[in-house]
Structures are given as C-alpha cells and as structure tokens.
Amino acid sequence: MHLLQPELHTRRAFLRRSTQLGLAGTALPFALNLAAMGEAAAFTATDYKALVCVFLYGGNDYANTVVTYDDPSYTRYNTIRGGGGGQSAGGIALGKAALAATLLNPTEPLPGGRQYALHPSMPGLTGLFNSGKAAVQLNVGPLVVPLTRAQYNSSDRATYPLPPKLFSHNDQQSVWQSSSPEGSTVGWGGNMGDLALSSNGNSLFTCISVTGNAVFLSGDSALQYQVSTNGAVSINGVKNSVYGSTAVRAALTSLIQQPSSQTLENEYTRVTARAIAAEGQITSGLAGVTLATPFPSGNSLSDQMKMVARLIGARSTLGSKRQVFMVSLGGFDLHDNLIAQQPVLMQRVSEAMTAFYNATVELGVADKVTAFTASDFGRTLSSNGDGSDHGWGSHHLMVGGAVKGKAFYGSAPPVSITNTAAPEDQWHVGQGRLLPTTSVDQYAATLAKWFGVADSELTGVLPNISHFGAAAGRADYPVNLGFMA
C-alpha cells in the first residue's frame, strides 16, 4: 500500500492527531505546548533563507503561460487551440509574433529543438529568466507514485494510486499545499517551519501568510502568522480608544491579558497576550524598513510581495533565520474569456515577482530568498470555445539568486490531444491534460533541501517523497531536481 507509511507513525503523527481529534479550545494549546518540549529541528541555521509560495488560485492555463514556440510545436498548439494552424492569433491561441519579445533563451537548448516563450504580458520574468535569475519546471503536478498513462487508466489503484479528487479546485489546492484533499490541517510549508522553529528568535514569525488562512503554512508546531498588506493585524480595542476613552482601552487591555486560575480562560489570555506582543514586534520591525524598489500600484499580488520584502528587511529585528511565506492571486479559473482576462493576471504575476526580486537585491538577500509559483492544476490544451477546462500537470516558475536560472527542468511535453499509442500521446490523459512527469513532492523537496531540511526529514515534510528517487528504484524521478544552487 502506498498510502500507509508506518515510518511516519511517530511523535509528529501523534501531535497531528491530537490536534485534529481534540476540541479546538483544549487540544490545540495542549499539542502546541507538548510540541515545544520536544522534536528538535533538523538544522540550526546560522544564515538567513526564505521561501515564498506564490499561489495562483483557480488553475492557471499552462499553455498560454509557458508557450511552445518552435515552429512544429507551435503549429500544433495553434491548431488545437483554434487558431487555424497558422501563426496568427485565433481561438485561444496567442499569435507567434507577439511571443518574440518574451522568448526564453536557455543556456542549454531543449532536446528536439523545442522552444518556449512566456506570455507576452510577462517581460519582467522573461528578463529574469534570460539573465539567469529564474527557471521553469516543466509539467509538474500532484502524484502519489510515478505514473504512465496506462497505469493511470489501470483499475489497480492499490499499485497505481491517484492523487485524491483530481480536477477539483478545493481538493487540488489542498493537495498541492499539503499532499491531502480539502480538510487537511498540515502543509509542507508548515512542516518545514516545524524544523526551523529553534533557529528563530521568535518562532511565531517562522511561517507568515499575507493572503489569509492557507493550509500550506500550518505545521504540527509552527503556526501560520497572518499579516495584511498594511502590516500586523491588531486588536482594535487594544490599538485604538474604546468609545473615545483611553481609560476604557487601558482597562480592556489589562482585562484580556490578566492571568486566571481557570485553565481555558488562562490559555485564551496567554494567546491574546502573545498576539499583542507579536503585533508590537512586527510594527516596530517594519518601521525600520524603507524600500526604494518600486512596486506597481493597483496590483494585489504586488502589495502582498512588497509586505513580504519588508518583513524580510526586518528579519534581524524579528530574530528570523528561516522563514516561509505565502502570497496569492485569484481569478485563474478561465473556462471563459481566457484571451481577455489572462493577460492582466500574467502581467500582475510578472510585475510583482520582478519587483520582489529587485527588492531582495536591494536588501542584499537575493541569493537567500526563493519565490516559486503553484496553482490548483494546469488546464486542458484543447479549447472549450472561449477558455480551457480543468487539467493536471502545469509549468511553474522559480525566481531568486540561488536558482540555477536560464534553464528548463523536467521534460517538455509533446503538444497533442489525441489518444493513440504514439509516444507523443503518452503524457496526457485526454484533451491535452498533462500527466505530470514531475511530482509536487519532487518540486517541494528540491526547495526544502536548499532551505536546510535533511534527507532523513523529507518524508516527514512530504509524505509521498519516499516513492520517488533512486532509493525507491525510480532514479528517473529524482528527489532533487537540481534547480537550486
């Protein structure tokens, strides 16, 4: 059985279950306090490193993001997407002439003369790729085990398990972030945070979300600390006068932090006091950070990434050595109006990630910070008339000074939608839905190893990684994809 891993029935698993099965008001503090007593980090950081997950909610259309460009592949792409098989835009196919300015020029050409360009609205990320500061991971998506199309079609799900609830938005968002469907309480970003807690002066600032609640940043011990694009979220009654009275505010502040002999009330007081102290630390830290790097206005993703940059700038004040962040942008569920709406989204992604990289250069940490994209799933290569439908594998971007850039990683998928025995049809499961040739676990493991996670800890962070790599007899699906320095 691939879904049962006895080696993970450990203290970490016990903590997870105690949190899940208990009442929120009692079991969670118990589990957190118990966790604080034990499990040592896999590393003690002396330098600084941060990972930034850029999640594109809705399922980004891969074929118009990293666009096949060489003539034979482009012609097939244009035909499949309703352009008529020439080089002009049509249907949901982008015109080839518009792609010339965003052509990607890797140091090592792809086999078979394959070429790619980014969406025409992404000149910033094109520049980062061509200058060696960004790379593309081709055809990555959730896998429990490596699969061929025949194995995908097999009825033997014990030997060839599929990711749960494929093509479902909520479930695949959760699977990407946590290896489990909707309802999961622990993500791989949070699992990395668990291992890094002891490296940080204040463990609360290990996993930080600027996009609200997300399972990606939840660990067994690590909490996801949420901030807004304006900074720490304060308790209004403590931050501002109550009914116009500073005396009432002072009384309320004292009351909600007053110790109690009642266990649950005292725990609530402790958490409230911690929130007030954390807000003060964040506010103080951000006050000392001024960025000259311009971030585009009217771009919610840019606003989030600017806040991440400022928090990184405050790392010394906050006592942080290892941090995991999450930002996001929605609107990618483009069954309709793909040609009209995706350009704006791609522009926002490109501008935000480019400005963020430039800010890390300004802060002197460009080689210490890696941003990477993720999304529910890719989409169909075939057109539904005005858009594309839910898919599986997709192409993703990694940006940072430690990325081995100006390169493609993984296998370039053939451009096809037919279901034959021909080699070009083996890496999709109908309508051009890509069957991933790289798993999310491999993608995440490569980032995790750079972050400092030991080989022995990878299965605790990524529950399916033991099914990949040489140790599993699958050297063709390596644990380390090689895109990090």
Secondary structure, 3 states (H helix, E strand, C coil): CCCCCHHHCCHHHHHHHHHHHCCCCCHHHHHHHHHHHCCCCCCCCCCCEEEEEEEECCCCCHHHCEEECCHHHHHHHHHHCCCCCCCCCECCECCHHHHHHHECCCCCCCHHHCCEEECCCCHHHHHHHHCCCEEEEEEEECCCCCCCHHHHHCCCCCCCCCCCCCCCHHHHHHHHHHCCCCCCCCCHHHHHHHHHHHHCCCHHHCEEECCCCCHHHCCCCCCEEEEECCEECCCHHHHCCECCEHHHHHHHHHHHCCCCCCHHHHHHHHHHHHHHHHHHHHHHHHHCCCCCCCCCCCCHHHHHHHHHHHHHHCHHHHCCCEEEEEEEECCCCCCCCHHHHHHHHHHHHHHHHHHHHHHHHHHCCHHHEEEEEEECCCECCCCCCCCCCECCCEEEEEECCCECCCEEECCCCCCCCCCCCCHHHCCECCCCCECCCEEHHHHHHHHHHHHCCCHHHHHHHCCCHHHCEHHHCECCCCCCCCCEC
